[in-house]
Amino acid sequence: MIKIVTDSACQMSPAQGKQHGIYVAPLMITINGHSYRDFEQITGVQLLRMIKDGGVPSTSQPSIGEKTDIYDQIIAEGDEIIDITMADGLSGTYSSALVAKASCKDPTKVSVVNARTLCVPQYVLVNHAQQMAASGASKEQILSMLEQSIPTSENFMIPVDFDFLVRGGRLSNASGILGGLLKLIPIIRANDTCTKLEKFGIVRTYTKALKNMLDTFEKDGVTNEYTFCLAHAHNEEWANKAMQMIQKRFEHAKVVILPMSPAYICQGGPGCIAFQAIHIINE
């Protein structure tokens, strides 16, 4: 059989993954001099409380040793592995998975795939791969689905806490003060290869930000055959508004909304929204 491995950047905890037969290696979060395993040793609520008290978090990839142990366990059971990692360039997770592959008992049993995305589109890819594996699909069939689907990913993020961005060095102090005073809404977009996040625009209202992103989706060829993906750092109001606008623009489209993982909150900060889409192609 094929076993699916991933990391917690897909907004899935190890416990949730286990329920579906997916192996999830948690990212690490460091804040206030302590390190925590994503989901397992810290929750989003706990992290947001630490950030509110002035903490500045950072993240790191799962340990190579942990990935190697997961691979060896699966190989010992006679199965093969597809590891779907978060985007290379935004994290060292893909590179460390390649090192783990080289270190495991039988590297020929392991295929490491750079998802070139993260957050909910990665969740969608991982779950579809698992459904295919459970239905008896071959490694080649699953890898073909991933190869076709990954390039369709669209990735936006809206951070809303300027103080957090300034403390983390993501925004200058002057820009943070000005943005906060003017109540501006920045839009961040991943580049085509999802190797870095770039400023896409600045608007004055959340509704305008959503409209700009939806317009871009349409321009890029996104249709209601895509899965629209929303993750939020305890900002259900904005997430629900985004869902309503998506459903109005793209009738009958599937929308997946998930609470944001602690590791992803480290990047966007309190209240941030990830606004993404992906098309699963399985021909």
N, C-alpha and C positions, 0 to 999 in steps of 0.2 A: 504493500500500500504506500501511498504518498502521504506524508505528514507535513502540515503547514506550520512554519515557525515565523514569528514576527517580533516586533518590539512595541512598547507601550505608546509610541507616537501615534499608533492607530486608534487611540482613545479606548483601548480595551485593557482591562487589568488581567494579570495572570489567572486569577480565579474565574473571570468571565471567559477567558480563552479556553480554560480547561473544560468548562461546561460544553463547549462545542468541538472539543478535540483539537484545539489550536494551542501551540506552545508560544507563550508571550514572555519575552525577556524584558524586565522593566528598566527604563532609563533611570539615571540617578539625578537627584536634586540636591544641591548644596545651598544652605541658607543659614546665616547666623553661626557659621563654624561647624555645622552638623550636616551629614549626608543622609539622604533618605531614598529608599526604593520607591519609585513612582507607583502610586495607588496602594502599595502594600504597607508602607510606613508613614505615608502622609496623604491626606485628602485635599481636594481643592479648597474646601472651607478652611482647613488648618493653614494651608499655604497663603490664602488670601488674608487671613488674620495676621500672619507674620509680615506680609508685605505692608499691610495697613500700619503696622507698628514700626515700619522703617526698614525692614529686611530687604535685601537685594539678592534674589536667587539666581543660580546658574544651573546648567544641566550638563550631563555627560552621558555617553553611550553605555549600554550594558557591558559588563566586563567580558573580556574575551574568554576567560576561563568558564564563565557561566554558559556562554554560547557553545563552547566546545563540549561541555558536559551534556547539554541538551542534544547536540548532534550525536554524541557517542551513545546516549541512552536510546535514541531512535534507531540508530544503526544496529545496536545490539539486539533490538527486537525484530530485525530483518526488514525494516522499512527504508524508503528513500525520503529525501527532504527537499522542500522548496522553502527558502527563507526570504520573505518579502520585507525588505528594510525600508526605513524612511529615506527621503531624498539624500543622495550623496552630495556633499557641498554645504548642506544646511546642518549636517551632523557627520560624525565619524563612524556612525553605526554600520554603514555599508562596508567601509574599509575594515573595521574590526571583525565583521562577519566573514570576510574573505580570509583574514588571518586565522579565525577559528576553524574555518573549513580546512585550511592547510594543516592545522594542528590536530584534526580529529582522526579517528581510527581508519576511516575510508573516505577520503575527499571525493571520490567518484560518485558517492551516494548523495552529495549535497549540491544543490543549485542555489546560488545567491542572486536575488533579483533586486536591483535598484528601482524602487517604486516611483522615483522622480516626483513624489508628492508626499504628503503626510496628513495627519489628522483624519477627517472622515473619509476622503477618497481612498486613503490607505485601508481604512476599516472596510470599505466596500470591496476593494480588491481582495483583501484577505478572506473575507467571508465567502465571496464567490469562488475563490480558489478552494476553500474548504468544502463547499457544497459539491464542487466538481470531483474532488478527491473522494468524498464520501459516496458519490455515485459511481465510482470506479474508473474515472477518467485517468488517462495515462499522464506521466510527467510531461510528455511532449504536448499534449492537448492543453494542459494547464498553463504551461509556459507560453504557448501560442496565444491563449486568451490574454495573458498579462502583457505580452509584446504588443498586441493590437490595442489594448485598452489604455495602457499607461500614457501614451502621448496625448490622449484626449483630455487629460486633467487640466482644470482651470482653478487657480488658487489666489484668493484675495483674503486680506485680513483688515479689520478696522480696530485699532487700539483706541481707547478712550481716556485712559488715565495718564495725563501728561506728566504728573509728578513721578510716576513709576518709570516712564521712558527717560526722564532726566536723570534719576538716580542710577539707572542701569547703563547710562552712557549712550543710549540710543538716540538721544535728542539733546541739543544744546540747552543750557539753562534759559537763555534769552528766548529761544524758539518755544520752549515749554511754557514759559510765562505768557508769551504773546498768544500761543494757541489756546491756553486755558482761559485767558481773558476774553478772547473773541469767540470762544465756544466752537472752535473749528473741528471738523471731522476729517482726520487723515485716512487715506486709503492706501494700503500696502499691497503690492502684487508680486508674486514669485515670477521670475523670468521663465523663458520657454523651457529651459532644462531644469528648473527648480533648484538651481544651485545657489541662488541668493534672492533676498527680498529687496524690492525697489519701491520707491515712492511712486504711486500711480496718480494721485491727485489729492487735493484738499477742498472740501466743500463745507457748507455751513449747517447742513441738516443731515440727519441719518437717512431720511427719505430720499434725498438727492444722491447720497452715497449709494444706496441700493439701486436707484434708477441707473446711475452710471455703470455699475457692475453688470446689471441685467442687459443694458445696451451693449456692453462689451461682449457678454456671452453670445448675444444674437449675432453680432458682427463676426464673431469667431466660429459661427456655425453650430452653436449649442441649440438643441431642440428638446422637446418633451420626452425624447427617448433617453436623455441623460438622467442620471441620479443627481439631484441637487443636495448639497451637503452643508449643514450648519452645525457649528460647535460654538458654545458660549461659556464665558467665565462668569457664571451666575448672572446672566443678563437675559432672562427668558422673555422679557418684554420685546427687546429688539429681535431676538430670534424668531418669535412668533410673528412679528410684523414682516420680517423677511420672508417667512414661509407663505404668508398671505399674498405678498407681492409676486413671489415665484409662481404660485398657483394661478394667479390672475393672468400673468404673462404667458406661462407655459401650462396650458390646461392638461390635467390628468398626469402631470409629471410626478415622479416619486421624489419625496423630500425626506431626508434622514436628519434628525436633530439629536445631538448628543451633548451632555455636559462636558466641558473641556477638561482634559486631563491636567493634573498638577504640572507636568513637564511642559505642556503647551502654554499654560498660564504664565510660566516663567518668561516666555517670549513676548506675549502680547499684553500681559498685565490684567488687572481687575477690569471686568466689564467687557473685555475684547470679544470680537465676533470673528470666526473664520467662516468665509462665504465661498464655497467651492462647488465644482461639478465634475462628473466623470461619466464616460459612456462605456459600459461593459460590452465588448464585442467578442462574440464566441462563435466564429464561423468554421 
